[in-house]
Amino acid sequence: MDILTARGLVMTYGSTRALDDVDVTVGAGESVAVMGPSGSGKTTLLHVLAGILRPSAGSVDLAGTDLLALSDAQRTRLRRDDFGFVFQSGQLLPELPAEENAALPLLLAGAPRAAATERAGGLLRRLGLAGTERRRPGELSGGQAQRVAIARALVGRPKVVFADEPTGALDQATGREVLDLLTSVAREHGAALVVVTHDAGVARWCDRTLAMRDGRVVSQFTAPVGGAR
């Protein structure tokens, strides 16, 4: 079942079309890589799918909800409650320990602190971070910090997780570990995963890849069963 559907997306900046009639579908529990060189439109597409940017034309539907019909405040709540985000640099709050960084979406939604940090702590342990719950980002390695970011993205049990170059700041071995955890734990939680990357090695971890160039999806292919990792 498709959880996220976009049709006819156009995004113009002056005379430039960053997106040019793009269609995208993502199924529940499916991982999709959006791949292309710099300037291909892949990050713009992620921002439109996540309701951060409003397209010049087209539609975005999340499980029957028309994102473009929502007010700014409603889209903000949707991003908090139904979407998770993992960025290249993690973007953790330096003054908060790992468990509070991971629990942040729940805390912002008004969940009791004890319940929020308990759920976040369980995810941190699932991600191999037992014993780091009270460490601040400056006390974590790059790979550990990115695992905290994955926990934060999943703690609210979102429908879709968006990851923008999630291994770009990591070495190859650590990047593989993070990708394995990101894809497997998202699947366990039933979350769809959209990964933006310029790296074919990253895309191979996903079920399906969309290749973009000049604002268009120029090809797509499905990973073979048990495909190369």
C-alpha positions as CSV (number, residue, x, y, z in Angstrom):
1,M,0.0,0.0,0.0
2,D,1.4,3.4,-1.0
3,I,1.8,5.7,2.1
4,L,3.2,8.7,0.2
5,T,2.1,9.7,-3.3
6,A,3.2,12.8,-5.3
7,R,2.0,13.7,-8.8
8,G,3.1,16.2,-11.3
9,L,5.5,18.1,-9.0
10,V,6.9,21.3,-10.4
11,M,9.1,23.7,-8.5
12,T,10.3,26.8,-10.2
13,Y,12.8,29.5,-9.1
14,G,12.5,32.3,-11.6
15,S,13.1,30.7,-15.0
16,T,14.7,27.5,-13.4
17,R,12.7,24.4,-12.9
18,A,14.2,22.6,-9.9
19,L,11.4,19.9,-10.3
20,D,9.9,19.2,-13.7
21,D,6.7,17.1,-13.6
22,V,7.9,14.5,-11.0
23,D,5.8,11.6,-9.8
24,V,6.8,9.6,-6.7
25,T,5.1,6.8,-4.8
26,V,6.5,5.2,-1.6
27,G,4.9,2.1,0.0
28,A,4.5,1.5,3.7
29,G,7.8,-0.1,5.0
30,E,9.5,0.5,1.7
31,S,12.9,2.2,1.4
32,V,13.5,4.4,-1.7
33,A,16.7,6.2,-2.6
34,V,16.6,9.4,-4.6
35,M,19.9,9.6,-6.4
36,G,21.5,12.2,-8.6
37,P,24.4,14.8,-8.9
38,S,24.3,18.2,-7.2
39,G,21.6,20.4,-8.7
40,S,19.5,17.4,-10.0
41,G,16.6,18.4,-7.7
42,K,16.8,15.5,-5.2
43,T,17.0,17.7,-2.1
44,T,14.2,19.9,-3.4
45,L,12.1,16.8,-3.9
46,L,12.7,15.7,-0.3
47,H,11.7,19.1,1.0
48,V,8.5,19.1,-1.1
49,L,7.6,15.5,-0.1
50,A,8.1,16.5,3.6
51,G,5.9,19.5,3.4
52,I,8.8,21.9,4.0
53,L,8.5,23.5,0.6
54,R,5.2,24.1,-1.3
55,P,5.6,23.2,-5.0
56,S,4.6,25.5,-7.8
57,A,2.3,22.8,-9.1
58,G,1.4,19.2,-8.3
59,S,0.1,17.2,-5.3
60,V,1.5,15.4,-2.3
61,D,-0.7,12.9,-0.4
62,L,0.2,11.2,2.9
63,A,-2.1,8.3,3.6
64,G,-5.1,10.2,2.4
65,T,-4.1,13.6,3.7
66,D,-3.5,16.3,1.1
67,L,-0.3,18.1,2.4
68,L,-0.9,21.2,0.2
69,A,-4.4,21.7,1.7
70,L,-2.9,22.1,5.2
71,S,-2.1,25.3,6.9
72,D,1.5,26.1,7.8
73,A,0.7,25.1,11.5
74,Q,-0.9,21.8,10.4
75,R,2.1,20.9,8.2
76,T,4.4,21.7,11.1
77,R,2.5,19.3,13.4
78,L,2.5,16.7,10.6
79,R,6.3,16.9,10.3
80,R,6.6,16.5,14.1
81,D,4.1,13.6,14.4
82,D,4.2,11.7,11.1
83,F,7.6,12.3,9.7
84,G,11.1,11.7,11.0
85,F,14.3,13.3,9.7
86,V,18.0,12.2,9.6
87,F,20.5,14.8,8.2
88,Q,24.1,14.5,7.2
89,S,25.4,16.3,10.3
90,G,22.9,14.8,12.7
91,Q,21.8,18.2,13.9
92,L,21.6,17.2,17.6
93,L,21.2,19.8,20.3
94,P,24.7,20.1,22.0
95,E,23.4,20.9,25.4
96,L,21.1,17.8,25.7
97,P,22.2,14.2,26.5
98,A,21.6,11.5,23.9
99,E,18.4,10.2,25.4
100,E,16.8,13.7,25.5
101,N,18.0,14.4,21.9
102,A,16.3,11.1,20.9
103,A,13.2,11.9,22.8
104,L,12.8,15.4,21.5
105,P,9.8,14.8,19.1
106,L,7.9,13.2,22.0
107,L,8.8,16.0,24.4
108,L,7.7,18.7,21.9
109,A,4.4,16.8,21.4
110,G,3.8,17.1,25.2
111,A,4.6,13.5,26.2
112,P,5.7,13.0,29.9
113,R,9.5,13.2,30.2
114,A,9.8,9.9,31.9
115,A,7.8,8.0,29.2
116,A,9.6,9.8,26.4
117,T,13.1,9.2,27.6
118,E,12.2,5.5,28.4
119,R,11.1,4.9,24.8
120,A,14.1,6.8,23.5
121,G,16.4,4.8,25.7
122,G,15.0,1.6,24.3
123,L,15.7,2.7,20.8
124,L,19.2,3.8,21.7
125,R,19.9,0.4,23.1
126,R,18.5,-1.3,20.0
127,L,20.9,0.9,18.0
128,G,23.9,-0.3,20.0
129,L,24.2,2.8,22.2
130,A,23.6,1.2,25.7
131,G,25.7,3.2,28.2
132,T,25.7,6.5,26.2
133,E,22.2,7.7,27.2
134,R,23.6,10.6,29.3
135,R,26.4,11.6,27.0
136,R,26.1,14.9,25.1
137,P,26.8,15.1,21.4
138,G,30.4,16.4,21.9
139,E,31.1,13.1,23.8
140,L,29.9,10.9,21.0
141,S,31.7,9.7,17.8
142,G,30.2,10.7,14.5
143,G,28.7,7.2,14.1
144,Q,27.2,7.3,17.5
145,A,25.7,10.8,17.0
146,Q,24.1,9.6,13.8
147,R,22.6,6.7,15.6
148,V,21.1,9.1,18.1
149,A,19.7,11.0,15.1
150,I,18.1,7.8,13.8
151,A,16.5,7.1,17.2
152,R,15.1,10.7,17.2
153,A,13.7,10.1,13.7
154,L,11.9,6.9,14.7
155,V,10.9,7.6,18.3
156,G,7.5,9.1,17.4
157,R,6.7,6.0,15.2
158,P,6.4,8.1,12.0
159,K,4.9,7.1,8.8
160,V,7.8,8.3,6.7
161,V,11.5,8.9,7.6
162,F,13.5,11.3,5.3
163,A,17.3,11.0,5.3
164,D,19.4,13.6,3.5
165,E,22.9,12.2,2.8
166,P,22.8,10.4,6.1
167,T,26.4,9.0,5.8
168,G,28.0,11.9,4.1
169,A,30.1,12.9,7.2
170,L,31.1,9.3,8.1
171,D,33.9,7.0,7.0
172,Q,32.9,4.0,4.8
173,A,32.8,1.4,7.5
174,T,30.8,3.5,9.9
175,G,28.5,4.6,7.1
176,R,27.7,1.0,6.3
177,E,26.8,0.3,9.9
178,V,24.5,3.4,10.0
179,L,22.8,2.4,6.7
180,D,22.2,-1.1,8.0
181,L,20.6,0.2,11.2
182,L,18.6,2.9,9.4
183,T,17.1,0.6,6.8
184,S,16.5,-2.4,9.1
185,V,15.1,-0.5,12.1
186,A,12.8,1.7,9.9
187,R,11.5,-1.5,8.3
188,E,10.9,-3.0,11.8
189,H,8.9,0.1,12.8
190,G,6.9,-0.1,9.5
191,A,8.1,3.3,8.5
192,A,8.7,4.2,4.8
193,L,12.2,5.5,4.2
194,V,13.2,8.1,1.6
195,V,17.0,8.5,1.3
196,V,18.6,11.3,-0.7
197,T,22.1,10.6,-1.9
198,H,24.6,11.1,-4.7
199,D,26.3,7.8,-3.8
200,A,25.3,4.6,-5.6
201,G,26.8,2.6,-2.7
202,V,24.2,4.2,-0.4
203,A,21.3,3.7,-2.8
204,R,22.0,-0.1,-3.0
205,W,20.8,-0.4,0.6
206,C,17.3,0.7,-0.4
207,D,14.5,-1.4,-2.0
208,R,14.2,1.0,-5.0
209,T,16.2,3.8,-6.5
210,L,14.9,6.9,-8.4
211,A,17.6,8.5,-10.5
212,M,17.2,12.3,-11.1
213,R,18.7,14.7,-13.5
214,D,17.8,18.3,-14.3
215,G,14.7,18.1,-12.1
216,R,13.3,15.0,-13.6
217,V,13.2,11.3,-12.6
218,V,15.1,9.8,-15.6
219,S,15.0,6.2,-14.4
220,Q,14.1,3.9,-11.6
221,F,15.1,0.4,-10.6
222,T,14.3,-2.1,-7.9
223,A,17.1,-3.7,-5.9
224,P,17.6,-7.5,-6.4
225,V,16.5,-9.7,-3.5
226,G,19.4,-9.8,-1.1
227,G,21.1,-7.2,-3.3
228,A,24.6,-6.0,-2.9
229,R,25.4,-4.2,0.3
